């Protein structure tokens, strides 16, 4: 039934999150460093060119939106060096997000296989118990 499938899915997600906690922590740390670095760089590069970047936290907002490839479009660098930094931020953002994904996907496949095997073993035990109870197996 679909309730059982949802239960499997939730179990797999919980296992992946717990087994890949180091990778998630590394990803969060990389993003924080990246956001602080590029937000600060952009703030100083856009000084005098772009009045929209009037604080480092606003530069960090731009960096978060850029690194996560959301790209709201509310802020954009106007200076040549700012645009160059923005281009580097986009490319490095994609790379940083992709790095731990291979490990996370691998852990997902491993957890999914474990849950599937356990479920199949439980089903087999229930079928055997039912067959024994009904006299089909002696």
N, C-alpha and C positions, 0 to 999 in steps of 0.2 A: 504494500500500500504506500501512498505518498507520504504518510506520517513516518513510516520506517525509513524511506529514502531521505527525508528531511533530517531524521535523527542521525543517519550515517553522515550526511553532509556536515552537520554541526559537530559531530565527533571528529571528523577529519580536520575541520577548520581549527578546532580547539587543540588538537595534537600538533598541527603545523605551527600555530602561534607559540605553543610552549616549546616545541623542539627547535624553532628558529628564532628564539628570543635574542640570541647574540647577534644574529644577522639584522633583526629589526632595530636593535640598539645601535649597531654600527651605522645603519642607514640613517637613523634619526640624528646621530652625532655628526655624520658627514653633511647632512642637510643643514644643520644648525651652523656649522663652521662656514659652509658655503654661503649661506644667507647673510651671515654677519660680514664676511669678507666682501662679497659682491655688493651688498647693500651700502656698506661704507665707501667702497671704491666709487660706486656710481654717484653717491651723494657729493663727494669731493670733485669728481669729474664734471658733474653737471652744474656746479656752483657758477653762477653768472650766465649760464646758457639756458637754464630751465628752472623757472621759479616753482614748478610743481614738486621738485625734489628738495623740499625745504628742511628736511631732517633725516638723520640716519635711520630712525624707525620707519620712515616712509620709504627710504631706499631698501630697507629690509623687506617691507611689504612687496615692493616691486620684485625683489629677488625671490621671494617665496612663490609669487604668482608665475614668475619666469621659470624657476627650477622645476616646479611641478607641472609645467607646460599647460597651465590653465589659461594664461594670457588674457586677462580681462580687457586690456587696452586702455585702462584709465590712466596709466603712466607709461611714458616711453621716453627713452633718452633722445636728446636733440643734437648733442655735440658729436663730432666724429669719434672721439675717443670713447664717449659714452655708448655709442652704437657698437663700437668694436667690443667693448666690455660686455655689452648685452648679447652679442653674437656668441662670445666665448661662454657666457653664462648659460645660454640655451643648450649649446652642444655638451658642455660639461654636466649640465643638469640631467640630460638624457642618459649620459654615461653613468653618472652616479646612481640614478634610479635603476638602471639595468644591471649593475654589478651584482648586488645581492639577490636579484630575482632568480638567477640560475640555481642558487642554493635553495631558495625558498620553494621553487617549483620541484626540485629534486626531493625535498622533504615532503612536499604535498603528495607526490607520487608514491613515496615510501609509506606514508601514513594511510593513504587510500588503499594500498595493497594490504596493509596490516588489518585494517578494519574490514575489508572485503573477505580476507581469509578467516578472520574470527567469526564473522557473520555466517559464512558458509559452514564452518565447523559447528556452530550452534544449531544451525538448521539441520545438519546431518544428525546431530545428537537427538534432536526432537523427533525426527523421522524414525530413527532406530528405536527410541523409547516407545513411540506410538506403535511401531510394528511388533515389538516385543509384547506390549500390553494387549494387542489384538491377536496374538498367537501366530503371527506370520513368520516370526523368527524364534527359534527355540534356543 
